[in-house]
Amino acid sequence: MSSNDQDKGVVRRSRLRGFVGLRSALGPLVALACVVAFFAVADALHSKNHTFMSARNLRTTAVQMSTVAVAALGMTVVIIAGGIDLSAGTALALCATVLAWCLREKYSVFVAVTAAIGTGCLAGLVNGALISVLRVVPFIVTLGTMTIFQGVAKIVANETTVRPLPEQIPAWLHRLVTPSPEPEWVLRFGTGAHAIGIPNFASGVWLALGLAAILAAVLRYTVFGRYVFAIGSNESTARLCGVSVPLVKIAVYVLGGLFVGIAGMYQFARLSSGEPTSGLGMELRVIAAVVIGGGSLSGGQGSVLGTLAGAAIMAVIASGCTILGLSSPLQDIIIGAVIIAAVTVDQFRQRRLAQKG
């Protein structure tokens, strides 16, 4: 078989894996529906205000999940390619800190946003280059850069919180995460408490959905997307078929860094400041969103829709527990149990595929 035929073969197989990954998103979507139904019933039975299914709570929950969801979009590509990025949380905080510093130092909004997103891309480039050149497993490399990025953020912030003046922060940044956007409804039928329709969301939620649609198209319809699935499925075979594995890996981590940089904007908009340690632990929620959404830590499987469902599941659990008056530690226990269940399902799926193969 010629090299060109082999290359076409790996592209065909990766296209099929992409379709299977899309089908695997049905499980997380069903799980999301079950979680929503559970908390809706619990709220109706045990709560006085019955606010869980309200449009206001829906908007608030969507805003709360948006930062994790955007960062998880980039992590989806990394995990599909068989990698992992433990530095996503501290890199996100670094991007938010750079944005806050630029605004405080009276740089233009364009320069500040470009610097923040560029910082995310640079962080991804560093990760991808180290992994490709040193040939060290991503877990170890990103574990090291996680601390490095936090240290750089502390240097930028001079080991304090960077707080621009309110007039230095553009209004559109606040609108990224406002839970009460204007207009309140996109489409509405009726008036008063019994009105139904499509509620409006913060601009950051719409931006996240737009980015998700673009990324889904890239993974589904481009050669780059097929190569990402091919490398995650079998890196050695992809290399033998002519795929430039190092370059694709670097591109994957730069793309992941791009989404981290955008998520850093969300983080700054939420806090109105740059806090170098604000991203600690966030990488776990970002990775969890991908895993709960059907992404495989073994690589080669995952979907954008599943990742959004995974991020939504965690946000709904947090919202539902808060409304029911459950403690924060109990929320963490529930989310941890969901993560274990998702990884267990993935392991069973991998064993079944191995047996069929």
C-alpha positions in Angstrom: 0.0 0.0 0.0 1.4 3.4 -0.9 2.0 6.2 1.6 -0.8 8.2 0.1 -3.3 5.3 0.4 -2.2 4.8 4.1 -2.8 8.5 4.7 -6.2 8.3 3.2 -6.9 5.3 5.4 -6.0 7.0 8.6 -8.1 10.0 7.6 -11.1 7.8 6.9 -10.7 6.0 10.2 -10.3 9.3 12.1 -13.5 10.6 10.5 -15.3 7.5 11.7 -13.9 8.0 15.2 -15.2 11.6 15.1 -18.7 10.4 14.3 -18.6 7.8 17.1 -17.4 10.6 19.4 -20.5 12.6 18.4 -22.8 9.7 19.2 -21.1 9.2 22.6 -22.3 12.7 23.5 -25.8 11.4 23.7 -25.0 9.7 27.0 -23.9 13.0 28.7 -26.9 14.8 27.3 -29.2 12.1 28.8 -27.3 12.4 32.1 -27.7 16.2 32.0 -31.5 15.8 31.4 -31.7 13.4 34.4 -29.7 15.7 36.7 -31.9 18.7 35.7 -35.1 16.6 36.3 -33.8 15.4 39.7 -33.1 18.9 41.0 -36.3 20.2 39.5 -38.4 17.6 41.4 -36.3 18.1 44.6 -36.8 21.9 44.3 -40.6 21.5 43.8 -40.9 19.1 46.8 -38.5 20.7 49.3 -38.1 24.4 48.4 -40.5 27.2 49.1 -39.5 29.5 46.2 -39.2 26.9 43.4 -36.5 28.9 41.6 -34.5 26.1 40.1 -36.3 26.1 36.8 -36.7 29.8 36.6 -35.2 31.8 33.7 -33.1 33.8 36.2 -31.5 30.6 37.6 -31.0 29.3 34.1 -29.1 32.5 33.1 -27.0 32.4 36.3 -26.1 28.7 35.8 -25.1 29.3 32.2 -22.8 32.2 33.2 -21.2 30.1 36.0 -20.4 27.3 33.5 -19.1 29.5 30.7 -15.5 30.0 32.0 -15.0 26.3 32.5 -16.8 25.5 29.2 -14.6 27.7 27.1 -11.4 26.4 28.6 -12.7 22.8 28.3 -13.2 23.3 24.6 -9.5 23.6 24.2 -8.9 20.7 26.6 -11.2 18.6 24.4 -8.8 18.9 21.5 -5.8 18.1 23.7 -7.4 15.0 25.2 -8.7 13.7 21.9 -5.0 13.9 20.7 -4.0 11.8 23.6 -2.6 14.6 25.8 -3.5 16.3 29.0 -2.9 19.9 30.3 -2.6 20.3 34.0 -1.4 23.9 33.6 -4.8 25.1 32.2 -5.9 26.6 35.5 -2.8 28.6 36.3 -2.4 29.6 32.6 -5.9 30.9 32.7 -5.1 33.0 35.8 -2.0 34.3 34.1 -4.0 35.5 31.1 -6.5 37.2 33.4 -3.6 38.8 35.3 -2.0 40.1 32.1 -5.3 41.5 31.0 -5.8 43.3 34.3 -2.2 44.6 34.3 -2.5 46.0 30.7 -5.7 47.8 31.6 -4.3 49.2 34.8 -1.2 50.5 32.9 -3.6 52.3 30.5 -2.9 50.2 27.4 -5.8 50.1 24.9 -8.4 47.5 25.3 -7.3 45.9 22.0 -3.7 45.6 23.2 -4.9 44.2 26.6 -7.2 41.5 25.1 -4.5 40.6 22.5 -1.9 40.3 25.2 -4.2 38.0 27.3 -5.1 35.7 24.4 -1.5 35.8 23.1 -0.3 34.7 26.6 -2.6 31.7 26.4 -1.3 30.8 23.0 2.3 31.2 24.2 1.6 29.0 27.2 0.2 26.3 24.8 3.2 26.7 22.5 5.6 26.1 25.4 3.7 23.0 26.5 3.5 21.6 23.0 7.1 22.3 22.2 8.4 20.8 25.4 6.2 17.7 24.9 7.3 17.3 21.3 11.0 18.1 21.7 11.7 16.4 25.0 9.3 13.5 24.3 8.3 13.6 28.0 4.7 12.6 28.8 2.3 15.5 28.9 1.3 14.8 32.5 4.8 15.6 33.7 5.5 18.6 31.4 2.2 20.3 32.2 2.6 19.6 35.9 5.9 21.5 35.8 4.5 24.4 33.7 1.5 24.6 36.0 3.9 25.9 38.7 5.9 28.0 36.2 2.8 29.9 34.9 1.7 30.6 38.4 5.1 32.0 39.2 5.1 34.2 36.1 1.6 35.5 37.1 2.9 36.4 40.5 5.8 38.3 38.9 3.4 40.2 36.6 1.2 41.1 39.6 4.1 41.8 41.9 2.7 39.2 44.2 -0.5 41.0 44.8 -3.9 41.4 43.1 -4.0 43.6 40.0 -7.1 45.9 40.2 -7.7 48.3 37.3 -9.9 51.3 38.0 -13.6 50.7 37.2 -13.5 53.3 34.4 -10.6 51.4 32.8 -12.7 48.2 32.3 -14.8 48.3 29.2 -18.5 47.6 29.6 -18.5 44.7 27.1 -16.2 42.8 29.4 -18.8 43.0 32.2 -21.5 41.9 29.8 -19.6 38.6 29.2 -20.7 37.3 32.6 -23.7 39.5 33.6 -26.6 37.2 34.8 -29.2 39.9 33.8 -28.6 40.8 30.1 -30.7 43.2 28.1 -33.1 42.5 26.6 -34.3 39.9 29.1 -35.9 37.6 26.4 -34.9 36.7 22.9 -38.4 35.6 22.1 -41.4 35.6 24.5 -45.0 34.6 24.4 -47.4 36.0 27.0 -46.8 38.3 30.0 -46.3 37.9 33.7 -45.3 34.9 35.6 -46.8 32.4 33.1 -44.9 33.8 30.1 -42.9 31.3 28.1 -40.2 31.8 25.5 -36.4 31.8 24.9 -34.5 33.8 27.6 -31.5 35.9 26.7 -28.1 35.0 28.1 -24.9 36.9 28.8 -22.9 37.7 25.8 -20.2 35.3 27.1 -22.6 32.4 26.9 -23.4 33.1 23.2 -19.7 33.5 22.5 -19.0 30.1 24.1 -21.7 28.5 21.9 -20.2 30.2 18.8 -16.7 29.0 19.6 -18.1 25.5 20.3 -19.8 25.5 16.8 -16.5 26.6 15.1 -14.4 24.0 16.9 -16.9 21.2 16.2 -16.7 22.1 12.5 -12.9 22.1 12.6 -12.8 18.7 14.3 -15.4 17.2 12.0 -14.6 18.6 8.5 -10.9 19.6 8.4 -7.8 17.4 7.8 -6.3 18.9 11.0 -9.3 17.6 13.0 -8.9 14.1 11.5 -5.2 14.1 12.3 -6.1 15.0 15.9 -8.3 11.9 16.2 -5.7 9.8 14.3 -2.9 10.8 16.7 -5.1 10.1 19.7 -6.2 6.7 18.4 -2.8 5.4 17.4 0.2 7.8 17.4 2.6 5.3 15.8 0.3 4.5 13.0 -0.4 8.1 12.3 3.4 8.8 12.2 3.9 5.9 9.7 1.1 7.3 7.6 2.9 10.5 7.1 1.3 12.7 9.8 3.7 15.2 11.3 3.0 14.3 14.9 5.2 16.9 16.6 3.7 19.8 14.5 0.2 18.6 15.1 0.8 18.2 18.8 2.2 21.8 19.0 -0.8 23.1 17.1 -3.1 21.2 19.4 -1.6 22.8 22.5 -1.5 26.2 20.9 -5.2 25.8 20.1 -5.9 24.7 23.7 -4.0 27.8 24.9 -6.1 30.0 22.7 -9.2 28.9 24.5 -7.5 29.2 27.8 -6.7 32.9 26.9 -10.3 33.5 26.1 -11.4 31.9 29.3 -8.9 34.2 31.1 -11.0 37.1 29.8 -14.1 35.5 31.4 -12.2 35.1 34.7 -11.2 38.7 34.7 -14.7 39.9 33.8 -16.1 37.8 36.7 -13.5 39.1 39.3 -12.8 42.6 37.8 -9.2 42.0 38.8 -6.2 39.8 38.1 -5.5 37.3 40.9 -2.5 35.0 40.1 -3.8 32.2 42.3 -7.5 32.3 41.1 -7.0 29.4 38.7 -5.7 26.9 41.1 -7.8 23.8 41.0 -9.7 25.0 37.9 -7.8 22.6 35.6 -9.5 19.7 37.4 -13.0 21.0 36.6 -11.9 21.7 33.0 -10.6 18.2 32.5 -13.6 16.8 34.4 -16.0 18.6 31.9 -14.3 16.7 29.0 -14.3 13.3 30.8 -17.9 13.6 32.0 -18.8 14.6 28.4 -17.5 11.3 27.0 -13.9 12.2 26.3 -11.4 9.4 26.8 -8.2 9.9 28.7 -6.7 7.3 26.5 -7.2 9.6 23.5 -9.0 9.3 20.2 -12.5 10.1 21.5 -14.4 13.1 22.6 -16.8 15.7 21.2 -17.6 19.4 21.7 -21.2 18.7 22.4 -20.3 16.2 25.1 -17.9 18.7 26.7 -20.6 21.3 26.9 -22.9 18.8 28.5 -20.2 17.8 31.0 -19.6 21.4 32.0 -23.4 21.9 32.3 -23.8 18.9 34.5 -21.3 20.3 37.0 -22.9 23.7 36.9 -26.4 22.3 37.4 -25.2 20.2 40.3 -23.7 23.2 42.0 -26.8 25.4 41.3 -29.2 22.7 42.5 -27.2 22.0 45.7 -27.1 25.7 46.5 -30.9 26.1 46.0 -31.6 23.1 48.2 -29.2 24.4 50.9 -26.7 21.6 50.6 -23.1 22.4 51.7 -20.2 23.1 49.4 -18.3 20.0 50.5 -21.3 17.8 49.5 -21.3 19.4 46.1 -17.6 18.5 45.7 -18.4 14.9 46.8 -21.2 14.6 44.2 -19.1 16.0 41.4 -16.2 13.7 42.3 -18.5 10.7 42.2 -19.8 11.8 38.8 -16.2 12.0 37.5 -15.4 8.5 38.8 -18.5 7.1 37.2 -17.6 8.8 33.9 -14.1 7.4 33.9 -15.4 3.9 34.9 -17.8 4.0 31.9 -14.9 5.0 29.6 -12.8 2.1 30.9 -15.6 -0.4 30.2 -16.0 1.1 26.8 -12.3 0.8 26.0 -12.2 -2.8 27.1 -15.2 -3.6 25.0 -13.6 -2.0 21.9 -10.3 -3.9 22.6 -12.2 -7.2 22.8 -14.0 -6.5 19.5 -10.7 -5.5 17.9 
